[in-house]
Amino acid sequence: MQLSDRQRLSYLYLREGWRRFSRRLALGRISAMRFSGGTPDRLVVAPTDLHPADPFAGEEIAAGRFPLAGRVLECEGESPFALELPSEEFAVRLHSFGWLRHMRLVDPEKAAHTTRFIVDDWLQSHGRVIGGLAWRPDITAQRIIAWLSHSPVILKDADYPFYRRFLKSLAFQVRYLRHVADTTRDGEPRLRVRIALAMASIAIPSSPSKMRKAARNLDEELDRQILPDGGHCSRSPRAALDLLLDLLPLRQTYVNLGHDMPAQLIPCIDRIFPALRFFRHQGGELALFNGATYTLANELMSVLRYDETGGAPFKALPSINYDRLAVKETVVLMDTGVPKSVDLSSTAAAGTLSIEMSSGKNRFIVNSGRPRFAGEAMRQMSRMTAAHSVATLNDTSSSRISTARFLGPIVIGGVGKVTVSRTERDSGADGVTASHDGYLKRFGLLYERDILVAPSGSEIRGRERFLKPGNPHAPVEGLAVVRFHIHPAIQIYPASENEARLVAADGEAWALTCLDVPVEEEDDVFFADPSGVRASRQLTLTMPLGTTPEVQWSLVRRR
């Protein structure tokens, strides 16, 4: 029996209420006494940090200026924790202490003095009372990993009282994290908590039973979240990279110390690498699906240099539902799935059947991506169907996203079923035909998309159509718009009413042609640029369904 929208929302509210109650129950009375315990006398090891470090950012922090999350906070001799922070994302970055990696590239004396002052102030201002953003489980997990990894910088020439305060707080945070791990929100946050606890169990002196339990819990979470095709259950391409940046140092730390490795750690890492390469365009960038934002080249290379799996990228990821069409230098990636669960949909986008297309080192057609540092309103805008290279019907997203604060921005309806078939011909052509039911309940229509890459790799043919299920020839009504978001590095030159040329900086050119309706150029926004949200351009095909329920288009390489 299918639930009505009201029944479904009622269930989601009850379930979220139970999750919050369970977390409060697990914590009990929140106080320092609740998680009190012994203080370790030393640290065993400082795990490696694979995240790229920026010497300029380190020098700025040493000078009292914090460049985080696209903002700069002038401290003027005060601790940043004593000031009003510019944004929530800034606060997340500050309390996570990932910025410690930049201090590795600063003069050791200056770095040690700065980091010790800031860490000590955090211990005084936030270390004694559990609450607020600073004690969110995912942020606590990141802070534990950062403090462990950069303990040599923090503890350089430290006096004994500070050394004890630091170790006492680390142990306290680890005990707190153990208590809240099971009630942490599903997906990346919960997995990162398990990674942090596993890392702490071997980097801080622990009993064999605690090490085994941390490894066992990590195994269970890895087995559940890293799917058979290597994709993360959130379906975000970026998640695979972020997790590898933590999993690879963890693996190396186990090896260096000679401890028994969690059974799932190496197999999961080996599965993730091919999935990461699946989403990689030939120019080195990751595709912008489901919460992914820009990826710096040195960030990606810092993990890919550990890739020993080899081989060509897969043609499909059947567990997380993506398809890849690759002929010679032309690559088309297509989202052919839906969120794996409501819990995992808080960053999922309404971009089912959206595509990205690249040729050689140039990305031509992209999705708008997720802004890294923008406000909540803009982040939610980036999840709409209109921010993806796909068709939108009646200016409505194919999946509905909650705006209720209590539930959070989860997907609460829309696409429920996607059908997919591959076309692989002896000639070397590669194609996929897919449809989804995201508009069926509201407008009575299915959306179908057909993409075929020619054997030469120099031509891509597409077809878009809306139809009634069971009666594909019946008249339909509505207004659909097919959007092709063009990467900001590509120039657009209209050739005629039905054709526009796309030209890359190196001179490579493709022509988008549609004889059924005009090819129109419009203003656009690209959310996933390293410099921040920026203006860009898009090409659109407008389909009055009463007269044009189907259009065909082509992308042809021009010499």
C-alpha positions in Angstrom: 0.0 0.0 0.0 1.4 3.4 -1.0 1.4 6.1 1.7 -0.3 9.4 1.0 1.9 12.5 1.3 0.3 13.4 4.7 1.0 9.9 6.0 4.5 10.0 4.8 5.2 13.3 6.4 3.7 12.2 9.7 5.9 9.1 9.6 9.0 11.3 8.9 8.2 13.6 11.8 7.7 10.7 14.2 10.9 9.1 13.1 13.0 12.2 13.4 11.5 12.9 16.9 12.5 9.4 17.9 16.0 9.8 16.6 16.4 13.0 18.7 14.9 11.4 21.8 17.2 8.4 21.4 20.2 10.7 21.2 19.2 12.5 24.3 18.6 9.2 26.1 22.0 8.0 25.0 23.7 11.1 26.4 21.7 11.2 29.6 22.4 14.3 31.7 25.0 16.3 29.7 27.8 17.3 32.0 31.5 17.0 32.3 31.0 14.2 34.9 29.1 12.1 32.4 32.2 11.4 30.3 34.9 11.8 33.0 37.7 9.2 33.0 41.4 8.8 33.0 43.9 10.9 31.1 46.4 9.2 28.9 50.0 10.0 29.6 51.1 10.3 26.0 50.1 9.9 22.3 51.3 6.9 20.4 51.4 8.3 16.9 50.4 11.3 14.9 48.5 10.1 11.8 49.3 11.6 8.4 47.0 14.3 7.0 46.6 14.0 3.2 44.6 17.2 2.8 46.6 19.8 0.8 48.1 22.6 3.0 48.3 26.3 2.0 51.3 28.3 3.3 49.5 31.6 2.7 46.6 30.5 4.9 49.0 29.4 7.6 50.8 32.8 7.5 47.5 34.6 7.7 46.4 32.5 10.8 49.7 33.1 12.4 49.2 36.9 11.8 45.7 36.7 13.5 43.6 36.5 10.4 41.5 33.4 9.7 40.7 32.8 6.0 38.0 30.1 6.3 34.9 29.2 4.3 35.3 32.1 1.9 35.5 34.7 4.7 38.3 36.3 6.6 38.1 37.0 10.4 40.4 39.7 11.8 41.2 38.7 15.4 43.4 41.6 16.3 45.1 39.7 19.1 42.0 38.0 20.5 41.0 34.4 20.2 38.6 33.7 17.3 36.3 31.9 19.8 35.8 35.2 21.6 34.4 37.0 18.5 31.2 36.8 16.4 31.9 34.4 13.6 31.0 35.4 10.0 28.9 32.4 9.1 27.8 28.9 10.3 30.1 27.3 7.7 33.0 29.4 9.1 32.2 28.2 12.6 32.2 24.6 11.3 35.6 25.0 9.8 37.0 26.8 12.9 35.7 24.2 15.4 36.8 21.3 13.2 40.4 22.5 13.4 41.2 21.3 9.9 43.0 24.6 9.4 45.8 23.2 11.6 47.2 21.5 8.4 48.2 24.9 7.1 50.3 25.5 10.2 52.7 22.8 9.1 54.1 25.2 6.5 54.7 28.1 8.9 57.8 28.7 10.9 57.7 26.0 13.7 58.1 28.4 16.6 55.4 30.7 15.3 53.1 27.8 14.4 53.4 26.2 17.8 52.8 29.5 19.7 49.7 30.3 17.6 48.1 26.9 17.7 48.7 26.4 21.4 47.1 29.7 22.2 44.0 28.9 20.1 43.7 25.3 21.3 44.0 26.4 24.9 41.3 29.1 24.4 39.0 26.4 22.9 39.6 24.2 26.0 38.6 27.1 28.2 35.6 28.4 26.2 34.1 25.2 24.8 35.9 22.2 26.3 34.0 22.2 29.6 30.4 22.4 28.5 29.0 20.1 25.9 26.6 21.8 23.6 26.1 23.8 20.4 27.7 23.4 17.0 31.2 22.7 18.5 30.0 19.4 19.9 28.1 18.2 16.9 29.3 14.6 16.4 30.7 15.1 12.9 32.6 18.2 14.0 33.9 16.5 17.1 35.1 13.6 14.9 37.0 16.0 12.6 38.5 17.9 15.6 39.8 14.6 17.1 41.4 13.6 13.8 42.9 17.1 13.3 44.3 17.2 16.9 45.8 13.8 16.6 47.3 14.4 13.2 48.8 17.8 14.1 49.7 17.1 17.7 53.4 17.6 17.0 52.7 21.2 16.0 50.3 21.8 18.9 52.6 20.2 21.6 55.9 21.5 20.4 57.7 23.0 23.5 54.4 22.9 25.4 54.6 23.0 29.2 53.4 20.1 31.3 50.0 21.7 32.4 49.0 22.4 28.8 50.1 18.9 27.7 47.8 17.4 30.3 44.9 19.6 29.5 45.2 18.7 25.8 45.4 15.0 26.4 42.5 15.1 29.0 40.3 16.9 26.5 41.1 14.5 23.7 40.2 11.5 25.9 37.0 13.3 27.0 35.9 14.0 23.4 36.6 10.4 22.5 34.4 9.1 25.3 31.7 11.5 24.4 31.8 10.4 20.7 31.5 6.7 21.7 28.2 7.6 23.5 26.7 9.5 20.6 28.0 7.4 17.7 24.9 5.2 17.3 22.5 8.2 17.2 24.6 10.3 14.9 22.8 11.2 11.6 23.3 8.5 9.0 25.7 8.8 6.1 29.1 10.5 6.1 28.7 12.0 9.6 28.3 8.6 11.2 31.0 7.0 9.2 33.4 9.8 10.1 32.6 9.3 13.8 33.6 5.7 13.4 36.8 6.6 11.6 37.8 9.1 14.3 37.1 6.5 17.1 39.2 3.8 15.2 42.0 6.3 14.8 41.8 7.4 18.4 41.9 3.8 19.6 45.4 3.2 18.1 46.8 6.8 18.4 45.9 7.1 22.1 47.0 4.2 24.5 43.9 1.9 24.6 43.2 -1.6 25.8 43.1 -4.4 23.2 39.3 -4.8 23.7 38.7 -1.1 22.9 40.8 -1.3 19.8 38.9 -4.4 18.6 35.5 -2.8 19.4 36.4 0.4 17.4 37.7 -1.7 14.5 34.5 -3.9 14.6 32.2 -0.8 14.6 34.1 0.7 11.7 33.8 -2.5 9.8 30.1 -2.6 10.2 29.7 1.0 9.1 32.0 0.6 6.1 30.2 -2.5 5.0 26.9 -0.7 5.2 27.9 2.6 3.6 30.4 1.7 0.9 28.3 -0.2 -1.6 29.5 -3.1 -3.8 30.3 -0.8 -6.7 32.5 1.4 -4.5 30.1 4.3 -4.4 29.1 5.9 -1.1 25.4 5.4 -0.1 24.8 9.2 -0.3 25.4 8.9 -4.1 27.7 12.0 -3.9 30.9 11.8 -6.0 32.6 14.1 -3.5 31.9 11.8 -0.6 34.3 9.1 -2.0 37.1 11.6 -2.1 36.5 13.1 1.4 36.3 9.6 2.9 39.5 8.5 1.3 41.3 11.5 2.7 40.6 10.0 6.2 40.6 6.2 5.4 44.1 6.2 3.7 45.9 7.7 6.8 44.0 5.3 9.0 45.1 2.3 7.0 48.7 3.5 7.1 48.6 4.1 10.8 47.4 0.5 11.4 50.2 -0.7 9.2 52.9 1.4 10.9 51.9 0.3 14.3 51.5 -3.4 13.4 47.9 -3.7 14.6 45.3 -6.0 13.1 43.6 -4.1 10.3 39.7 -3.8 10.4 38.6 -6.5 8.0 36.7 -4.1 5.7 39.2 -1.3 5.6 41.4 -2.4 2.7 38.6 -4.0 0.6 36.5 -0.8 0.9 39.4 1.5 -0.1 40.0 -0.8 -3.1 36.4 -0.5 -4.1 36.2 3.3 -3.7 39.1 4.1 -6.1 37.4 2.8 -9.3 34.2 4.6 -8.3 36.1 7.8 -7.8 37.7 7.4 -11.3 34.2 6.7 -12.7 33.2 10.3 -11.8 36.4 11.9 -13.0 36.4 13.8 -16.2 39.5 13.5 -18.3 40.6 17.0 -17.3 40.8 15.8 -13.7 37.6 17.3 -12.2 34.9 15.3 -10.5 31.3 15.4 -11.8 28.9 17.7 -10.0 26.0 15.4 -8.9 24.2 15.2 -5.5 26.0 17.6 -3.3 29.4 17.5 -5.0 31.3 20.8 -5.3 34.5 21.7 -7.0 37.6 19.6 -6.5 41.1 21.0 -6.5 43.5 19.1 -8.6 46.1 18.6 -5.8 43.2 17.4 -3.6 42.3 14.6 -6.0 45.9 13.7 -6.8 46.8 13.4 -3.1 44.6 10.2 -3.0 44.8 9.0 -6.5 48.6 8.4 -6.1 47.6 5.6 -3.8 45.4 4.0 -6.4 46.7 0.5 -7.3 43.4 -0.8 -8.7 44.1 0.3 -12.3 41.9 -0.4 -15.3 39.5 1.8 -17.3 36.6 3.4 -15.5 33.4 1.3 -15.2 30.5 1.8 -17.6 28.0 1.9 -14.8 27.8 2.0 -11.0 24.8 -0.3 -10.5 24.6 0.1 -6.7 24.4 3.9 -6.6 22.9 4.1 -10.1 25.0 6.1 -12.5 25.9 5.5 -16.1 29.0 6.5 -18.0 29.2 6.7 -21.8 32.8 7.0 -23.0 33.9 6.8 -26.6 37.5 7.9 -27.4 37.9 11.3 -25.8 34.2 12.0 -25.2 32.6 11.3 -21.9 28.9 11.6 -20.8 27.9 10.9 -17.2 24.2 10.4 -16.3 22.4 10.2 -13.0 20.0 7.3 -13.2 19.1 6.8 -9.6 17.3 8.2 -6.5 18.4 8.6 -2.8 19.0 5.3 -1.0 17.0 6.4 1.9 15.4 9.5 3.4 18.2 9.7 6.0 20.8 9.9 3.2 18.9 12.5 1.2 19.9 15.7 3.0 22.3 16.7 0.3 20.7 14.8 -2.6 19.6 16.9 -5.5 16.5 16.7 -7.7 18.7 16.0 -10.7 17.6 12.5 -11.8 18.6 11.9 -15.5 20.9 15.0 -15.5 24.1 14.7 -17.6 27.6 16.1 -17.7 29.7 16.0 -20.9 33.4 16.5 -21.4 35.7 16.1 -24.3 39.5 15.7 -23.7 40.4 18.2 -20.9 37.4 20.4 -21.4 34.1 20.2 -19.5 31.3 21.5 -21.8 28.0 20.6 -20.1 27.9 20.5 -16.4 25.5 20.6 -13.5 25.6 23.8 -11.4 27.1 22.0 -8.4 26.8 22.8 -4.7 28.3 26.1 -3.4 30.9 25.4 -0.7 30.5 28.4 1.4 27.2 30.1 0.4 24.2 30.5 2.7 21.5 27.9 3.2 19.1 29.4 0.7 21.6 29.2 -2.1 22.6 25.6 -1.2 19.0 24.6 -1.5 18.6 26.4 -4.8 21.5 24.4 -6.1 19.6 21.2 -5.4 16.6 22.1 -7.7 16.1 20.4 -11.0 16.6 23.7 -12.8 20.2 23.7 -11.5 20.9 20.5 -13.5 21.4 19.7 -17.2 18.0 17.9 -17.6 14.4 18.8 -18.4 12.1 20.5 -15.9 8.3 20.3 -16.3 6.1 23.3 -15.4 8.9 25.0 -13.5 8.7 22.2 -10.9 11.5 20.0 -9.5 11.3 16.3 -10.1 11.9 15.6 -6.4 10.4 17.5 -3.5 12.7 18.7 -0.7 11.5 19.5 2.8 11.7 23.1 4.0 10.7 22.1 7.5 13.4 23.0 10.0 12.6 20.0 12.2 13.0 17.5 9.4 15.9 19.2 7.7 16.3 19.5 3.9 15.5 15.8 3.2 13.8 14.5 0.0 10.1 13.9 0.8 8.7 12.9 -2.5 9.0 13.0 -6.3 11.0 10.5 -8.2 10.4 7.0 -6.9 11.3 4.8 -9.9 13.9 5.0 -12.6 14.1 2.6 -15.5 17.3 2.3 -17.5 18.5 0.3 -20.5 22.0 0.4 -22.1 22.6 0.4 -25.9 26.1 -0.9 -26.8 26.5 -1.6 -30.5 29.1 -3.5 -32.4 30.0 -0.3 -34.2 31.3 1.1 -31.0 28.4 3.5 -30.2 27.4 3.7 -26.6 24.0 4.8 -25.4 21.5 4.8 -22.5 17.7 5.2 -22.4 16.2 6.1 -19.0 12.9 7.4 -17.6 11.6 8.6 -14.2 8.2 9.1 -12.6 9.0 12.3 -10.8 6.1 14.1 -12.6 3.7 11.3 -12.7 1.7 12.0 -9.5 1.5 15.8 -10.0 1.1 16.0 -13.8 0.4 12.4 -14.9 3.5 12.2 -17.1 6.7 10.2 -17.4 9.9 11.8 -18.5 12.2 9.8 -20.8 15.7 10.7 -22.0 17.8 8.9 -24.7 21.5 9.6 -25.1 23.7 8.0 -27.7 27.4 8.7 -28.3 28.5 7.9 -31.9 31.4 5.4 -32.6 33.7 8.3 -33.6 33.1 10.1 -30.2 32.5 13.3 -32.3 28.7 13.2 -32.1 26.1 12.9 -29.3 22.4 12.5 -30.0 19.7 13.1 -27.5 16.0 12.8 -27.3 13.7 14.2 -24.6 10.0 13.3 -24.3 7.1 13.4 -21.9 4.4 10.7 -22.2 1.4 9.2 -20.4 2.2 5.7 -19.0 0.4 3.0 -20.9 -0.5 5.3 -23.7 2.6 6.9 -25.2 0.8 8.4 -28.1 -1.9 10.2 -26.1 -2.0 14.0 -26.1 -0.1 15.7 -23.2 -0.1 19.2 -21.8 2.4 21.4 -20.0 5.6 23.4 -20.6 9.0 21.7 -20.3 12.4 23.3 -20.5 15.6 21.2 -21.2 18.6 23.0 -19.8 22.2 22.5 -20.7 24.4 24.3 -18.1 27.6 25.4 -19.8 30.9 25.4 -17.9 32.1 29.0 -17.3 35.3 28.4 -19.2 33.4 27.7 -22.4 32.3 30.5 -24.8 28.9 30.4 -26.5 28.5 31.7 -30.1 25.0 31.5 -31.6 25.1 30.2 -35.1 21.4 30.3 -36.0 18.1 30.0 -34.3 18.5 26.3 -34.0 22.3 26.0 -33.3 24.8 27.4 -30.8 28.6 26.7 -30.8 30.5 26.0 -27.7 34.2 26.9 -27.9 36.9 26.0 -25.3 40.0 28.0 -24.5 42.2 25.6 -26.5 39.9 26.0 -29.6 38.0 22.8 -29.3 34.4 23.4 -30.5 31.1 21.6 -30.3 27.7 22.7 -31.8 24.4 22.1 -30.1 21.6 21.7 -32.7 17.9 21.2 -32.3 15.6 21.4 -35.4 12.4 20.9 -33.3 12.6 24.1 -31.2 15.0 27.1 -31.0 18.3 26.8 -29.0 18.2 29.8 -26.7 21.0 31.2 -24.6 20.2 32.5 -21.1 21.8 33.8 -17.9 22.9 31.2 -15.4 24.6 30.6 -12.1 27.5 28.2 -11.5 27.6 27.3 -7.8 30.7 25.1 -7.8 33.5 27.5 -8.8 36.6 27.7 -6.5 36.2 31.5 -6.4 32.6 31.2 -5.2 29.2 31.5 -6.9 29.6 33.1 -10.3 27.6 34.1 -13.3 27.6 31.7 -16.2 25.4 30.8 -19.3 23.0 28.1 -20.2 21.4 26.8 -23.4 17.7 25.9 -23.2 15.1 24.0 -25.4 11.5 25.0 -24.5 8.9 22.4 -25.2 5.2 23.3 -25.3 4.0 19.8 -24.8 0.6 20.3 -26.5 2.5 20.6 -29.8 6.0 19.4 -29.0 6.0 16.4 -26.6 9.3 15.3 -27.9 12.5 16.9 -29.2 15.7 15.6 -30.6 19.1 17.3 -30.4 22.7 16.7 -31.3 26.1 17.8 -30.1 28.7 17.6 -32.9 32.4 18.3 -32.6 33.4 21.0 -35.1 36.9 21.2 -36.4 
